Amino acid sequence: MTKKLTAAAVAVIMLFSVFTVPASAESAEFPQAVTNAVYSVLDRAVTALLTFLNRFWPGYESKWDSADSYKAESFYPGEENFDASVKQNAKWRLGYSGASLLDGLDIMNGEFFLAGGLEAFKGRAPKEILDDQRVRVFALGDSEGGTVLYASIDGFGISRGDVQQIRSRIADFAKENGVISVNVSVLHQHSCIDTLGMGVPLVNALVFNTGNAASKGKIEQLKIQKNKQFMENLFDTTVRCMKEAVENMKGGSLSYGEADISDLIADKRSPYFYDGAVHRLRFVPDDGSAETWIVEAGIHAVSFGASTDRLSADFPYYIEKNINETVGANVVYIQGAELAVTADKTSTSAEGASTLDNVKAYANEIAGRLKAISDEEALEPVLNIAHREVYLDVTNQVLTLAAREDILNAVIVRDGKKYKMVTEIGYMELGGNVGVFLCPGEFEPGIIYDGAVTTAEESWSKTSWPYSPLASFTGCEHVMVFGLCNDQAGYVMTDNAYRSMFTENEEINVISRTAGSTFAKAYIDLLQSVK
């Protein structure tokens, strides 16, 4: 009876999270302190119930390794020490490749679900395909050190377990070709085929996946997961493009430039701060062939709304298309620090826009500003990169349940009666003056650049944030963020900014309430160890 009651209660919670739009704490009629206390109690109730299920539901006794016995798989640490000067024979080398992730698949057969919005009983199969869902890859090196591989995928998110799949499949090639870093990120479109797993029918998954665990695999065929055919195609296509990018490497020059797009974006969450630049790394081959532009901006790609039935790679696709057609350059667009940053409502493509023309106009405006960049800094051929594994204390038991049910392919370990998510961070430096944070998840811009609430008086939780912006530790004039990189570690905000999963959308997808400080300390330690 206890098990039945627990399962029923969790189902109610899952349904609540699917169907309810969180209320704004600021608009409550009660005093703020009372409102905060009520929401904190609700959070604890949900956590207690799900913790019970995660700990005692049968079939999970050996689900994950203990933290003591965990060994990293397919992890690339990068370099132990950073070069401070140009080596004698150094020269920038870059190769590009890209391909569709839809080719060869019957996407309209009702078996492929779109991501972006939580669904209770029925996943959202696309009713219309507006453009394409693709992967783009660049391989970059300075001739004297190892090569860095980077894939940017159209998708909602990707778990580290799936990144490890890609790394394992390219491991031999990487070793033979001097690759020291293999990275995979997504652009976080809400209108692409699900690459994370949260686009599945969640209540169905709760019933059948927990039932499968309890029956020790007797109903394995009924488990609900993201489409395996799509993911297999994604793995194969990404690996093929990675190999092609390395094979396509050629010598040339690399420069950095940026353009102001602050009028085109807005932050939906206080303290209302964002990086207002679109950043560009421009590689010009010596042989006169097509340039490659690595473009980064922190803007949620949700032009068609969070729960659309139209498949589209959103405005990043049309930025690429514009530059391809007018300049002839390859484009690898990468998502930046985007916690709650989206298109400004006064711009041509506010959230929930219904016309493709609006999306194209928005993309063309950003592409135009990229093409107008004239003040560039030539970068000396010095590439440095390093990665570190990070252990997050898992406080969001909803996402722990999703990982237990094989909805998410996260890397989790047991630490006594608690759980930790094993993820990773990275830091890359180009020419000694461009620092690039490789961030797993959707980072609050203030953690990197500035703008975070630091004092207890101003914060929701009435606690302080003691860390300086991470950009200040780099010594670089220019700082970029490659977000949702090598894992979807959820939203990452300063510890004192966490409110309640019943007040804000972001808190539902916060894996750890202390993720901000955990990552800040890890990045500071990483930078101090290599510089």
Solvent accessible surface area in square Angstrom, and as a share of the most:
residue,aa,sasa,rsa
1,M,165,0.74
2,T,84,0.49
3,K,117,0.50
4,K,149,0.63
5,L,113,0.56
6,T,10,0.06
7,A,37,0.29
8,A,56,0.43
9,A,33,0.26
10,V,0,0.00
11,A,22,0.17
12,V,95,0.55
13,I,30,0.15
14,M,11,0.05
15,L,50,0.25
16,F,94,0.39
17,S,26,0.17
18,V,24,0.14
19,F,135,0.56
20,T,53,0.31
21,V,126,0.73
22,P,23,0.14
23,A,58,0.45
24,S,50,0.32
25,A,3,0.02
26,E,109,0.49
27,S,85,0.55
28,A,37,0.29
29,E,174,0.78
30,F,140,0.58
31,P,89,0.56
32,Q,79,0.35
33,A,79,0.62
34,V,74,0.42
35,T,7,0.04
36,N,25,0.13
37,A,56,0.43
38,V,78,0.45
39,Y,31,0.12
40,S,35,0.22
41,V,92,0.53
42,L,71,0.36
43,D,1,0.01
44,R,160,0.58
45,A,58,0.45
46,V,13,0.07
47,T,41,0.24
48,A,65,0.50
49,L,52,0.26
50,L,1,0.00
51,T,32,0.19
52,F,81,0.34
53,L,5,0.02
54,N,1,0.01
55,R,98,0.36
56,F,120,0.50
57,W,36,0.13
58,P,37,0.23
59,G,30,0.29
60,Y,16,0.06
61,E,123,0.55
62,S,103,0.66
63,K,62,0.26
64,W,29,0.10
65,D,86,0.44
66,S,35,0.22
67,A,27,0.21
68,D,143,0.74
69,S,67,0.43
70,Y,34,0.13
71,K,169,0.72
72,A,49,0.38
73,E,113,0.50
74,S,39,0.25
75,F,49,0.21
76,Y,35,0.13
77,P,75,0.47
78,G,22,0.21
79,E,37,0.17
80,E,144,0.65
81,N,110,0.56
82,F,27,0.11
83,D,52,0.27
84,A,110,0.85
85,S,79,0.51
86,V,60,0.35
87,K,92,0.39
88,Q,176,0.78
89,N,110,0.56
90,A,18,0.14
91,K,90,0.38
92,W,6,0.02
93,R,88,0.32
94,L,5,0.03
95,G,2,0.02
96,Y,42,0.16
97,S,8,0.05
98,G,26,0.25
99,A,14,0.11
100,S,14,0.09
101,L,1,0.00
102,L,20,0.10
103,D,103,0.54
104,G,84,0.80
105,L,28,0.14
106,D,91,0.47
107,I,6,0.03
108,M,92,0.41
109,N,67,0.34
110,G,40,0.38
111,E,109,0.49
112,F,1,0.00
113,F,52,0.22
114,L,0,0.00
115,A,1,0.00
116,G,15,0.14
117,G,10,0.10
118,L,57,0.28
119,E,29,0.13
120,A,6,0.05
121,F,116,0.48
122,K,164,0.70
123,G,6,0.06
124,R,31,0.11
125,A,32,0.25
126,P,7,0.05
127,K,155,0.66
128,E,83,0.37
129,I,70,0.36
130,L,37,0.19
131,D,24,0.13
132,D,25,0.13
133,Q,0,0.00
134,R,59,0.22
135,V,0,0.00
136,R,8,0.03
137,V,0,0.00
138,F,1,0.00
139,A,0,0.00
140,L,1,0.00
141,G,3,0.03
142,D,7,0.04
143,S,51,0.33
144,E,75,0.34
145,G,39,0.38
146,G,16,0.16
147,T,16,0.09
148,V,1,0.01
149,L,0,0.00
150,Y,1,0.00
151,A,0,0.00
152,S,0,0.00
153,I,0,0.00
154,D,0,0.00
155,G,0,0.00
156,F,26,0.11
157,G,0,0.00
158,I,1,0.01
159,S,3,0.02
160,R,0,0.00
161,G,9,0.09
162,D,8,0.04
163,V,0,0.00
164,Q,22,0.10
165,Q,74,0.33
166,I,0,0.00
167,R,1,0.00
168,S,61,0.39
169,R,89,0.32
170,I,0,0.00
171,A,42,0.33
172,D,112,0.58
173,F,32,0.13
174,A,1,0.01
175,K,179,0.76
176,E,137,0.61
177,N,62,0.32
178,G,40,0.38
179,V,10,0.06
180,I,45,0.23
181,S,0,0.00
182,V,0,0.00
183,N,0,0.00
184,V,0,0.00
185,S,0,0.00
186,V,0,0.00
187,L,1,0.01
188,H,3,0.01
189,Q,0,0.00
190,H,20,0.09
191,S,2,0.01
192,C,0,0.00
193,I,2,0.01
194,D,6,0.03
195,T,0,0.00
196,L,9,0.05
197,G,0,0.00
198,M,24,0.11
199,G,0,0.00
200,V,1,0.00
201,P,10,0.06
202,L,3,0.02
203,V,13,0.07
204,N,40,0.21
205,A,0,0.00
206,L,10,0.05
207,V,84,0.48
208,F,72,0.30
209,N,3,0.02
210,T,11,0.06
211,G,22,0.21
212,N,12,0.06
213,A,13,0.10
214,A,39,0.30
215,S,34,0.22
216,K,162,0.69
217,G,34,0.32
218,K,164,0.70
219,I,49,0.25
220,E,95,0.43
221,Q,141,0.63
222,L,80,0.40
223,K,39,0.16
224,I,38,0.19
225,Q,59,0.26
226,K,26,0.11
227,N,32,0.17
228,K,145,0.61
229,Q,100,0.45
230,F,1,0.00
231,M,10,0.04
232,E,77,0.34
233,N,35,0.18
234,L,0,0.00
235,F,15,0.06
236,D,75,0.39
237,T,8,0.05
238,T,0,0.00
239,V,13,0.08
240,R,118,0.43
241,C,0,0.00
242,M,0,0.00
243,K,71,0.30
244,E,59,0.26
245,A,0,0.00
246,V,18,0.11
247,E,121,0.54
248,N,72,0.37
249,M,24,0.11
250,K,69,0.29
251,G,17,0.17
252,G,4,0.04
253,S,63,0.41
254,L,2,0.01
255,S,15,0.10
256,Y,5,0.02
257,G,2,0.02
258,E,84,0.38
259,A,17,0.13
260,D,93,0.48
261,I,0,0.00
262,S,43,0.28
263,D,81,0.42
264,L,14,0.07
265,I,4,0.02
266,A,28,0.22
267,D,23,0.12
268,K,107,0.45
269,R,11,0.04
270,S,38,0.25
271,P,52,0.33
272,Y,141,0.54
273,F,65,0.27
274,Y,57,0.22
275,D,25,0.13
276,G,19,0.18
277,A,12,0.09
278,V,0,0.00
279,H,7,0.03
280,R,7,0.02
281,L,1,0.01
282,R,57,0.21
283,F,2,0.01
284,V,48,0.27
285,P,8,0.05
286,D,95,0.49
287,D,96,0.50
288,G,68,0.66
289,S,47,0.31
290,A,52,0.41
291,E,39,0.17
292,T,3,0.02
293,W,9,0.03
294,I,1,0.01
295,V,0,0.00
296,E,2,0.01
297,A,1,0.01
298,G,5,0.05
299,I,0,0.00
300,H,15,0.07
301,A,0,0.00
302,V,9,0.05
303,S,4,0.03
304,F,15,0.06
305,G,15,0.14
306,A,41,0.32
307,S,67,0.43
308,T,12,0.07
309,D,54,0.28
310,R,52,0.19
311,L,0,0.00
312,S,0,0.00
313,A,0,0.00
314,D,0,0.00
315,F,2,0.01
316,P,2,0.01
317,Y,39,0.15
318,Y,12,0.05
319,I,0,0.00
320,E,14,0.06
321,K,83,0.35
322,N,26,0.14
323,I,0,0.00
324,N,60,0.31
325,E,118,0.53
326,T,87,0.51
327,V,69,0.39
328,G,43,0.41
329,A,1,0.01
330,N,37,0.19
331,V,1,0.01
332,V,0,0.00
333,Y,6,0.02
334,I,0,0.00
335,Q,0,0.00
336,G,0,0.00
337,A,6,0.04
338,E,0,0.00
339,L,9,0.05
340,A,3,0.02
341,V,0,0.00
342,T,5,0.03
343,A,5,0.04
344,D,27,0.14
345,K,159,0.67
346,T,124,0.72
347,S,22,0.14
348,T,70,0.41
349,S,0,0.00
350,A,25,0.20
351,E,70,0.32
352,G,45,0.43
353,A,16,0.12
354,S,74,0.48
355,T,64,0.37
356,L,44,0.22
357,D,107,0.56
358,N,58,0.30
359,V,0,0.00
360,K,75,0.32
361,A,44,0.34
362,Y,0,0.00
363,A,0,0.00
364,N,69,0.36
365,E,70,0.31
366,I,1,0.00
367,A,0,0.00
368,G,32,0.31
369,R,61,0.22
370,L,0,0.00
371,K,69,0.29
372,A,76,0.59
373,I,22,0.11
374,S,108,0.69
375,D,127,0.66
376,E,52,0.23
377,E,58,0.26
378,A,89,0.69
379,L,10,0.05
380,E,104,0.47
381,P,30,0.19
382,V,9,0.05
383,L,4,0.02
384,N,2,0.01
385,I,0,0.00
386,A,0,0.00
387,H,2,0.01
388,R,81,0.30
389,E,46,0.21
390,V,7,0.04
391,Y,83,0.32
392,L,0,0.00
393,D,67,0.35
394,V,14,0.08
395,T,50,0.29
396,N,8,0.04
397,Q,18,0.08
398,V,15,0.08
399,L,18,0.09
400,T,1,0.01
401,L,3,0.02
402,A,5,0.04
403,A,5,0.04
404,R,10,0.04
405,E,4,0.02
406,D,50,0.26
407,I,6,0.03
408,L,20,0.10
409,N,60,0.31
410,A,20,0.15
411,V,21,0.12
412,I,12,0.06
413,V,1,0.01
414,R,84,0.31
415,D,62,0.32
416,G,70,0.67
417,K,148,0.63
418,K,152,0.64
419,Y,18,0.07
420,K,42,0.18
421,M,4,0.02
422,V,0,0.00
423,T,0,0.00
424,E,1,0.01
425,I,2,0.01
426,G,0,0.00
427,Y,0,0.00
428,M,2,0.01
429,E,12,0.05
430,L,0,0.00
431,G,15,0.15
432,G,46,0.44
433,N,32,0.17
434,V,0,0.00
435,G,0,0.00
436,V,0,0.00
437,F,0,0.00
438,L,3,0.02
439,C,0,0.00
440,P,0,0.00
441,G,0,0.00
442,E,5,0.02
443,F,2,0.01
444,E,10,0.05
445,P,3,0.02
446,G,4,0.04
447,I,3,0.02
448,I,0,0.00
449,Y,44,0.17
450,D,81,0.42
451,G,26,0.25
452,A,18,0.14
453,V,33,0.19
454,T,63,0.37
455,T,58,0.34
456,A,31,0.24
457,E,136,0.61
458,E,121,0.54
459,S,6,0.04
460,W,40,0.14
461,S,48,0.31
462,K,129,0.55
463,T,71,0.41
464,S,67,0.43
465,W,12,0.04
466,P,104,0.65
467,Y,49,0.19
468,S,58,0.38
469,P,35,0.22
470,L,1,0.00
471,A,21,0.16
472,S,77,0.50
473,F,70,0.29
474,T,1,0.01
475,G,74,0.71
476,C,17,0.10
477,E,125,0.56
478,H,32,0.14
479,V,13,0.07
480,M,0,0.00
481,V,0,0.00
482,F,0,0.00
483,G,1,0.01
484,L,1,0.01
485,C,1,0.01
486,N,3,0.02
487,D,1,0.00
488,Q,21,0.09
489,A,0,0.00
490,G,5,0.05
491,Y,23,0.09
492,V,0,0.00
493,M,8,0.03
494,T,1,0.00
495,D,42,0.22
496,N,1,0.00
497,A,17,0.13
498,Y,19,0.07
499,R,27,0.10
500,S,1,0.00
501,M,27,0.12
502,F,29,0.12
503,T,3,0.02
504,E,28,0.12
505,N,90,0.46
506,E,16,0.07
507,E,1,0.00
508,I,30,0.15
509,N,55,0.28
510,V,5,0.03
511,I,12,0.06
512,S,2,0.01
513,R,94,0.34
514,T,56,0.33
515,A,1,0.01
516,G,0,0.00
517,S,16,0.10
518,T,32,0.19
519,F,0,0.00
520,A,1,0.00
521,K,105,0.44
522,A,22,0.17
523,Y,0,0.00
524,I,23,0.12
525,D,90,0.47
526,L,2,0.01
527,L,3,0.01
528,Q,122,0.54
529,S,61,0.40
530,V,7,0.04
531,K,116,0.49
